[in-house]
Amino acid sequence: MQYRTVGKTGIKVSEIGFGCGNNAVLMVKAPYEDQRAAVRHALDLGP
């Protein structure tokens, strides 16, 4: 995983994130089992 520093704060965040906003149709309209599987897969891939 690659990280970048946010401005001059010294806070480091990953370059890639797992979005769950309204534009992520899977996380809004998909069945719970599919949502859970997607999150589990992302966690399994690790940082």
mmCIF file as Biopython writes it, N, C-alpha, C and O atoms, coordinates in Angstrom:
data_model
#
loop_
_atom_site.group_PDB
_atom_site.id
_atom_site.type_symbol
_atom_site.label_atom_id
_atom_site.label_alt_id
_atom_site.label_comp_id
_atom_site.label_asym_id
_atom_site.label_entity_id
_atom_site.label_seq_id
_atom_site.pdbx_PDB_ins_code
_atom_site.Cartn_x
_atom_site.Cartn_y
_atom_site.Cartn_z
_atom_site.occupancy
_atom_site.B_iso_or_equiv
_atom_site.auth_seq_id
_atom_site.auth_asym_id
_atom_site.pdbx_PDB_model_num
ATOM 1   N N  . MET A ? 1  ? 0.855   -1.170  0.000  1.0 0.0 1  A 1 
ATOM 2   C CA . MET A ? 1  ? 0.000   0.000   0.000  1.0 0.0 1  A 1 
ATOM 3   C C  . MET A ? 1  ? 0.898   1.228   0.000  1.0 0.0 1  A 1 
ATOM 4   O O  . MET A ? 1  ? 1.891   1.291   0.725  1.0 0.0 1  A 1 
ATOM 5   N N  . GLN A ? 2  ? 0.540   2.180   -0.807 1.0 0.0 2  A 1 
ATOM 6   C CA . GLN A ? 2  ? 1.282   3.426   -0.842 1.0 0.0 2  A 1 
ATOM 7   C C  . GLN A ? 2  ? 0.491   4.496   -0.084 1.0 0.0 2  A 1 
ATOM 8   O O  . GLN A ? 2  ? -0.739  4.517   -0.123 1.0 0.0 2  A 1 
ATOM 9   N N  . TYR A ? 3  ? 1.205   5.372   0.595  1.0 0.0 3  A 1 
ATOM 10  C CA . TYR A ? 3  ? 0.585   6.417   1.393  1.0 0.0 3  A 1 
ATOM 11  C C  . TYR A ? 3  ? 1.069   7.792   0.940  1.0 0.0 3  A 1 
ATOM 12  O O  . TYR A ? 3  ? 2.151   7.934   0.371  1.0 0.0 3  A 1 
ATOM 13  N N  . ARG A ? 4  ? 0.247   8.790   1.204  1.0 0.0 4  A 1 
ATOM 14  C CA . ARG A ? 4  ? 0.625   10.183  0.926  1.0 0.0 4  A 1 
ATOM 15  C C  . ARG A ? 4  ? 0.311   11.020  2.156  1.0 0.0 4  A 1 
ATOM 16  O O  . ARG A ? 4  ? -0.580  10.698  2.941  1.0 0.0 4  A 1 
ATOM 17  N N  . THR A ? 5  ? 1.063   12.094  2.302  1.0 0.0 5  A 1 
ATOM 18  C CA . THR A ? 5  ? 0.844   13.009  3.415  1.0 0.0 5  A 1 
ATOM 19  C C  . THR A ? 5  ? -0.198  14.055  3.018  1.0 0.0 5  A 1 
ATOM 20  O O  . THR A ? 5  ? -0.155  14.607  1.919  1.0 0.0 5  A 1 
ATOM 21  N N  . VAL A ? 6  ? -1.134  14.316  3.934  1.0 0.0 6  A 1 
ATOM 22  C CA . VAL A ? 6  ? -2.190  15.302  3.687  1.0 0.0 6  A 1 
ATOM 23  C C  . VAL A ? 6  ? -1.647  16.697  4.007  1.0 0.0 6  A 1 
ATOM 24  O O  . VAL A ? 6  ? -1.443  17.051  5.169  1.0 0.0 6  A 1 
ATOM 25  N N  . GLY A ? 7  ? -1.421  17.473  2.956  1.0 0.0 7  A 1 
ATOM 26  C CA . GLY A ? 7  ? -0.929  18.838  3.131  1.0 0.0 7  A 1 
ATOM 27  C C  . GLY A ? 7  ? 0.271   18.892  4.049  1.0 0.0 7  A 1 
ATOM 28  O O  . GLY A ? 7  ? 1.209   18.108  3.911  1.0 0.0 7  A 1 
ATOM 29  N N  . LYS A ? 8  ? 0.235   19.823  4.990  1.0 0.0 8  A 1 
ATOM 30  C CA . LYS A ? 8  ? 1.331   19.987  5.950  1.0 0.0 8  A 1 
ATOM 31  C C  . LYS A ? 8  ? 0.979   19.408  7.315  1.0 0.0 8  A 1 
ATOM 32  O O  . LYS A ? 8  ? 1.636   19.707  8.312  1.0 0.0 8  A 1 
ATOM 33  N N  . THR A ? 9  ? -0.075  18.567  7.354  1.0 0.0 9  A 1 
ATOM 34  C CA . THR A ? 9  ? -0.553  18.031  8.626  1.0 0.0 9  A 1 
ATOM 35  C C  . THR A ? 9  ? 0.328   16.928  9.194  1.0 0.0 9  A 1 
ATOM 36  O O  . THR A ? 9  ? 0.353   16.704  10.404 1.0 0.0 9  A 1 
ATOM 37  N N  . GLY A ? 10 ? 1.055   16.238  8.308  1.0 0.0 10 A 1 
ATOM 38  C CA . GLY A ? 10 ? 1.829   15.084  8.758  1.0 0.0 10 A 1 
ATOM 39  C C  . GLY A ? 10 ? 1.003   13.807  8.782  1.0 0.0 10 A 1 
ATOM 40  O O  . GLY A ? 10 ? 1.536   12.728  9.039  1.0 0.0 10 A 1 
ATOM 41  N N  . ILE A ? 11 ? -0.295  13.923  8.515  1.0 0.0 11 A 1 
ATOM 42  C CA . ILE A ? 11 ? -1.176  12.754  8.503  1.0 0.0 11 A 1 
ATOM 43  C C  . ILE A ? 11 ? -0.965  12.003  7.197  1.0 0.0 11 A 1 
ATOM 44  O O  . ILE A ? 11 ? -0.979  12.598  6.119  1.0 0.0 11 A 1 
ATOM 45  N N  . LYS A ? 12 ? -0.771  10.696  7.300  1.0 0.0 12 A 1 
ATOM 46  C CA . LYS A ? 12 ? -0.591  9.870   6.104  1.0 0.0 12 A 1 
ATOM 47  C C  . LYS A ? 12 ? -1.867  9.060   5.863  1.0 0.0 12 A 1 
ATOM 48  O O  . LYS A ? 12 ? -2.437  8.477   6.785  1.0 0.0 12 A 1 
ATOM 49  N N  . VAL A ? 13 ? -2.296  9.041   4.611  1.0 0.0 13 A 1 
ATOM 50  C CA . VAL A ? 13 ? -3.483  8.277   4.221  1.0 0.0 13 A 1 
ATOM 51  C C  . VAL A ? 13 ? -3.127  7.405   3.020  1.0 0.0 13 A 1 
ATOM 52  O O  . VAL A ? 13 ? -2.217  7.726   2.255  1.0 0.0 13 A 1 
ATOM 53  N N  . SER A ? 14 ? -3.850  6.306   2.863  1.0 0.0 14 A 1 
ATOM 54  C CA . SER A ? 14 ? -3.595  5.433   1.725  1.0 0.0 14 A 1 
ATOM 55  C C  . SER A ? 14 ? -4.028  6.118   0.438  1.0 0.0 14 A 1 
ATOM 56  O O  . SER A ? 14 ? -4.966  6.915   0.429  1.0 0.0 14 A 1 
ATOM 57  N N  . GLU A ? 15 ? -3.331  5.797   -0.650 1.0 0.0 15 A 1 
ATOM 58  C CA . GLU A ? 15 ? -3.653  6.395   -1.944 1.0 0.0 15 A 1 
ATOM 59  C C  . GLU A ? 15 ? -4.983  5.880   -2.473 1.0 0.0 15 A 1 
ATOM 60  O O  . GLU A ? 15 ? -5.658  6.563   -3.243 1.0 0.0 15 A 1 
ATOM 61  N N  . ILE A ? 16 ? -5.356  4.687   -2.062 1.0 0.0 16 A 1 
ATOM 62  C CA . ILE A ? 16 ? -6.594  4.071   -2.546 1.0 0.0 16 A 1 
ATOM 63  C C  . ILE A ? 16 ? -7.478  3.747   -1.350 1.0 0.0 16 A 1 
ATOM 64  O O  . ILE A ? 16 ? -6.993  3.284   -0.318 1.0 0.0 16 A 1 
ATOM 65  N N  . GLY A ? 17 ? -8.777  3.992   -1.493 1.0 0.0 17 A 1 
ATOM 66  C CA . GLY A ? 17 ? -9.716  3.677   -0.428 1.0 0.0 17 A 1 
ATOM 67  C C  . GLY A ? 17 ? -10.879 2.861   -0.960 1.0 0.0 17 A 1 
ATOM 68  O O  . GLY A ? 17 ? -11.062 2.755   -2.173 1.0 0.0 17 A 1 
ATOM 69  N N  . PHE A ? 18 ? -11.655 2.292   -0.076 1.0 0.0 18 A 1 
ATOM 70  C CA . PHE A ? 18 ? -12.840 1.520   -0.444 1.0 0.0 18 A 1 
ATOM 71  C C  . PHE A ? 18 ? -14.049 2.393   -0.183 1.0 0.0 18 A 1 
ATOM 72  O O  . PHE A ? 18 ? -14.449 2.584   0.965  1.0 0.0 18 A 1 
ATOM 73  N N  . GLY A ? 19 ? -14.631 2.921   -1.243 1.0 0.0 19 A 1 
ATOM 74  C CA . GLY A ? 19 ? -15.758 3.841   -1.096 1.0 0.0 19 A 1 
ATOM 75  C C  . GLY A ? 19 ? -17.085 3.132   -0.874 1.0 0.0 19 A 1 
ATOM 76  O O  . GLY A ? 19 ? -17.330 2.054   -1.414 1.0 0.0 19 A 1 
ATOM 77  N N  . CYS A ? 20 ? -17.921 3.748   -0.084 1.0 0.0 20 A 1 
ATOM 78  C CA . CYS A ? 20 ? -19.244 3.206   0.192  1.0 0.0 20 A 1 
ATOM 79  C C  . CYS A ? 20 ? -20.312 4.290   0.056  1.0 0.0 20 A 1 
ATOM 80  O O  . CYS A ? 20 ? -21.364 4.202   0.689  1.0 0.0 20 A 1 
ATOM 81  N N  . GLY A ? 21 ? -20.058 5.292   -0.746 1.0 0.0 21 A 1 
ATOM 82  C CA . GLY A ? 21 ? -21.011 6.377   -0.915 1.0 0.0 21 A 1 
ATOM 83  C C  . GLY A ? 21 ? -22.141 6.016   -1.859 1.0 0.0 21 A 1 
ATOM 84  O O  . GLY A ? 21 ? -22.209 4.893   -2.360 1.0 0.0 21 A 1 
ATOM 85  N N  . ASN A ? 22 ? -23.026 6.969   -2.099 1.0 0.0 22 A 1 
ATOM 86  C CA . ASN A ? 22 ? -24.186 6.734   -2.952 1.0 0.0 22 A 1 
ATOM 87  C C  . ASN A ? 22 ? -23.820 6.334   -4.372 1.0 0.0 22 A 1 
ATOM 88  O O  . ASN A ? 22 ? -24.603 5.667   -5.048 1.0 0.0 22 A 1 
ATOM 89  N N  . ASN A ? 23 ? -22.640 6.732   -4.833 1.0 0.0 23 A 1 
ATOM 90  C CA . ASN A ? 23 ? -22.248 6.341   -6.186 1.0 0.0 23 A 1 
ATOM 91  C C  . ASN A ? 23 ? -21.748 4.901   -6.242 1.0 0.0 23 A 1 
ATOM 92  O O  . ASN A ? 23 ? -21.521 4.366   -7.328 1.0 0.0 23 A 1 
ATOM 93  N N  . ALA A ? 24 ? -21.578 4.281   -5.102 1.0 0.0 24 A 1 
ATOM 94  C CA . ALA A ? 24 ? -21.163 2.877   -5.048 1.0 0.0 24 A 1 
ATOM 95  C C  . ALA A ? 24 ? -22.422 2.016   -4.959 1.0 0.0 24 A 1 
ATOM 96  O O  . ALA A ? 24 ? -22.814 1.580   -3.876 1.0 0.0 24 A 1 
ATOM 97  N N  . VAL A ? 25 ? -23.040 1.784   -6.097 1.0 0.0 25 A 1 
ATOM 98  C CA . VAL A ? 25 ? -24.344 1.111   -6.144 1.0 0.0 25 A 1 
ATOM 99  C C  . VAL A ? 25 ? -24.339 -0.202  -5.383 1.0 0.0 25 A 1 
ATOM 100 O O  . VAL A ? 25 ? -25.333 -0.557  -4.750 1.0 0.0 25 A 1 
ATOM 101 N N  . LEU A ? 26 ? -23.219 -0.933  -5.438 1.0 0.0 26 A 1 
ATOM 102 C CA . LEU A ? 26 ? -23.140 -2.200  -4.724 1.0 0.0 26 A 1 
ATOM 103 C C  . LEU A ? 26 ? -23.464 -2.011  -3.252 1.0 0.0 26 A 1 
ATOM 104 O O  . LEU A ? 26 ? -24.168 -2.827  -2.657 1.0 0.0 26 A 1 
ATOM 105 N N  . MET A ? 27 ? -22.948 -0.927  -2.657 1.0 0.0 27 A 1 
ATOM 106 C CA . MET A ? 27 ? -23.125 -0.729  -1.224 1.0 0.0 27 A 1 
ATOM 107 C C  . MET A ? 27 ? -24.447 -0.066  -0.868 1.0 0.0 27 A 1 
ATOM 108 O O  . MET A ? 27 ? -24.757 0.099   0.312  1.0 0.0 27 A 1 
ATOM 109 N N  . VAL A ? 28 ? -25.227 0.314   -1.868 1.0 0.0 28 A 1 
ATOM 110 C CA . VAL A ? 28 ? -26.510 0.964   -1.594 1.0 0.0 28 A 1 
ATOM 111 C C  . VAL A ? 28 ? -27.684 0.063   -1.958 1.0 0.0 28 A 1 
ATOM 112 O O  . VAL A ? 28 ? -28.672 0.005   -1.226 1.0 0.0 28 A 1 
ATOM 113 N N  . LYS A ? 29 ? -27.582 -0.643  -3.088 1.0 0.0 29 A 1 
ATOM 114 C CA . LYS A ? 29 ? -28.735 -1.395  -3.589 1.0 0.0 29 A 1 
ATOM 115 C C  . LYS A ? 29 ? -28.553 -2.911  -3.604 1.0 0.0 29 A 1 
ATOM 116 O O  . LYS A ? 29 ? -29.527 -3.644  -3.778 1.0 0.0 29 A 1 
ATOM 117 N N  . ALA A ? 30 ? -27.353 -3.381  -3.429 1.0 0.0 30 A 1 
ATOM 118 C CA . ALA A ? 30 ? -27.116 -4.822  -3.489 1.0 0.0 30 A 1 
ATOM 119 C C  . ALA A ? 30 ? -27.629 -5.498  -2.219 1.0 0.0 30 A 1 
ATOM 120 O O  . ALA A ? 30 ? -27.788 -4.849  -1.185 1.0 0.0 30 A 1 
ATOM 121 N N  . PRO A ? 31 ? -27.885 -6.795  -2.302 1.0 0.0 31 A 1 
ATOM 122 C CA . PRO A ? 31 ? -28.279 -7.535  -1.096 1.0 0.0 31 A 1 
ATOM 123 C C  . PRO A ? 31 ? -27.178 -7.473  -0.037 1.0 0.0 31 A 1 
ATOM 124 O O  . PRO A ? 31 ? -25.998 -7.334  -0.359 1.0 0.0 31 A 1 
ATOM 125 N N  . TYR A ? 32 ? -27.580 -7.577  1.214  1.0 0.0 32 A 1 
ATOM 126 C CA . TYR A ? 32 ? -26.639 -7.512  2.335  1.0 0.0 32 A 1 
ATOM 127 C C  . TYR A ? 32 ? -25.480 -8.490  2.160  1.0 0.0 32 A 1 
ATOM 128 O O  . TYR A ? 32 ? -24.332 -8.141  2.435  1.0 0.0 32 A 1 
ATOM 129 N N  . GLU A ? 33 ? -25.766 -9.703  1.709  1.0 0.0 33 A 1 
ATOM 130 C CA . GLU A ? 33 ? -24.723 -10.722 1.554  1.0 0.0 33 A 1 
ATOM 131 C C  . GLU A ? 33 ? -23.649 -10.258 0.567  1.0 0.0 33 A 1 
ATOM 132 O O  . GLU A ? 33 ? -22.461 -10.492 0.789  1.0 0.0 33 A 1 
ATOM 133 N N  . ASP A ? 34 ? -24.063 -9.599  -0.522 1.0 0.0 34 A 1 
ATOM 134 C CA . ASP A ? 34 ? -23.097 -9.098  -1.508 1.0 0.0 34 A 1 
ATOM 135 C C  . ASP A ? 34 ? -22.284 -7.940  -0.933 1.0 0.0 34 A 1 
ATOM 136 O O  . ASP A ? 34 ? -21.083 -7.832  -1.184 1.0 0.0 34 A 1 
ATOM 137 N N  . GLN A ? 35 ? -22.942 -7.077  -0.162 1.0 0.0 35 A 1 
ATOM 138 C CA . GLN A ? 35 ? -22.229 -5.963  0.472  1.0 0.0 35 A 1 
ATOM 139 C C  . GLN A ? 35 ? -21.179 -6.506  1.434  1.0 0.0 35 A 1 
ATOM 140 O O  . GLN A ? 35 ? -20.028 -6.069  1.430  1.0 0.0 35 A 1 
ATOM 141 N N  . ARG A ? 36 ? -21.589 -7.454  2.246  1.0 0.0 36 A 1 
ATOM 142 C CA . ARG A ? 36 ? -20.676 -8.051  3.227  1.0 0.0 36 A 1 
ATOM 143 C C  . ARG A ? 36 ? -19.504 -8.731  2.530  1.0 0.0 36 A 1 
ATOM 144 O O  . ARG A ? 36 ? -18.362 -8.600  2.972  1.0 0.0 36 A 1 
ATOM 145 N N  . ALA A ? 37 ? -19.772 -9.452  1.451  1.0 0.0 37 A 1 
ATOM 146 C CA . ALA A ? 37 ? -18.713 -10.143 0.718  1.0 0.0 37 A 1 
ATOM 147 C C  . ALA A ? 37 ? -17.717 -9.138  0.130  1.0 0.0 37 A 1 
ATOM 148 O O  . ALA A ? 37 ? -16.512 -9.390  0.126  1.0 0.0 37 A 1 
ATOM 149 N N  . ALA A ? 38 ? -18.213 -8.012  -0.362 1.0 0.0 38 A 1 
ATOM 150 C CA . ALA A ? 38 ? -17.332 -6.995  -0.942 1.0 0.0 38 A 1 
ATOM 151 C C  . ALA A ? 38 ? -16.399 -6.403  0.116  1.0 0.0 38 A 1 
ATOM 152 O O  . ALA A ? 38 ? -15.204 -6.230  -0.123 1.0 0.0 38 A 1 
ATOM 153 N N  . VAL A ? 39 ? -16.957 -6.098  1.281  1.0 0.0 39 A 1 
ATOM 154 C CA . VAL A ? 39 ? -16.145 -5.537  2.364  1.0 0.0 39 A 1 
ATOM 155 C C  . VAL A ? 39 ? -15.156 -6.581  2.871  1.0 0.0 39 A 1 
ATOM 156 O O  . VAL A ? 39 ? -13.991 -6.270  3.121  1.0 0.0 39 A 1 
ATOM 157 N N  . ARG A ? 40 ? -15.619 -7.811  3.022  1.0 0.0 40 A 1 
ATOM 158 C CA . ARG A ? 40 ? -14.738 -8.880  3.487  1.0 0.0 40 A 1 
ATOM 159 C C  . ARG A ? 40 ? -13.563 -9.076  2.519  1.0 0.0 40 A 1 
ATOM 160 O O  . ARG A ? 40 ? -12.422 -9.257  2.942  1.0 0.0 40 A 1 
ATOM 161 N N  . HIS A ? 41 ? -13.857 -9.037  1.227  1.0 0.0 41 A 1 
ATOM 162 C CA . HIS A ? 41 ? -12.800 -9.195  0.213  1.0 0.0 41 A 1 
ATOM 163 C C  . HIS A ? 41 ? -11.783 -8.064  0.324  1.0 0.0 41 A 1 
ATOM 164 O O  . HIS A ? 41 ? -10.578 -8.306  0.265  1.0 0.0 41 A 1 
ATOM 165 N N  . ALA A ? 42 ? -12.255 -6.847  0.481  1.0 0.0 42 A 1 
ATOM 166 C CA . ALA A ? 42 ? -11.356 -5.699  0.619  1.0 0.0 42 A 1 
ATOM 167 C C  . ALA A ? 42 ? -10.478 -5.858  1.869  1.0 0.0 42 A 1 
ATOM 168 O O  . ALA A ? 42 ? -9.278  -5.587  1.822  1.0 0.0 42 A 1 
ATOM 169 N N  . LEU A ? 43 ? -11.067 -6.290  2.967  1.0 0.0 43 A 1 
ATOM 170 C CA . LEU A ? 43 ? -10.291 -6.497  4.200  1.0 0.0 43 A 1 
ATOM 171 C C  . LEU A ? 43 ? -9.283  -7.623  4.032  1.0 0.0 43 A 1 
ATOM 172 O O  . LEU A ? 43 ? -8.160  -7.538  4.529  1.0 0.0 43 A 1 
ATOM 173 N N  . ASP A ? 44 ? -9.682  -8.671  3.338  1.0 0.0 44 A 1 
ATOM 174 C CA . ASP A ? 44 ? -8.769  -9.796  3.122  1.0 0.0 44 A 1 
ATOM 175 C C  . ASP A ? 44 ? -7.552  -9.403  2.300  1.0 0.0 44 A 1 
ATOM 176 O O  . ASP A ? 44 ? -6.469  -9.958  2.485  1.0 0.0 44 A 1 
ATOM 177 N N  . LEU A ? 45 ? -7.726  -8.442  1.386  1.0 0.0 45 A 1 
ATOM 178 C CA . LEU A ? 45 ? -6.605  -8.006  0.563  1.0 0.0 45 A 1 
ATOM 179 C C  . LEU A ? 45 ? -5.571  -7.263  1.396  1.0 0.0 45 A 1 
ATOM 180 O O  . LEU A ? 45 ? -4.396  -7.206  1.033  1.0 0.0 45 A 1 
ATOM 181 N N  . GLY A ? 46 ? -6.011  -6.694  2.512  1.0 0.0 46 A 1 
ATOM 182 C CA . GLY A ? 46 ? -5.104  -6.031  3.443  1.0 0.0 46 A 1 
ATOM 183 C C  . GLY A ? 46 ? -4.612  -4.680  2.951  1.0 0.0 46 A 1 
ATOM 184 O O  . GLY A ? 46 ? -4.932  -4.239  1.848  1.0 0.0 46 A 1 
ATOM 185 N N  . PRO A ? 47 ? -3.818  -4.034  3.810  1.0 0.0 47 A 1 
ATOM 186 C CA . PRO A ? 47 ? -3.308  -2.710  3.470  1.0 0.0 47 A 1 
ATOM 187 C C  . PRO A ? 47 ? -2.202  -2.753  2.426  1.0 0.0 47 A 1 
ATOM 188 O O  . PRO A ? 47 ? -1.675  -1.709  2.042  1.0 0.0 47 A 1 
#
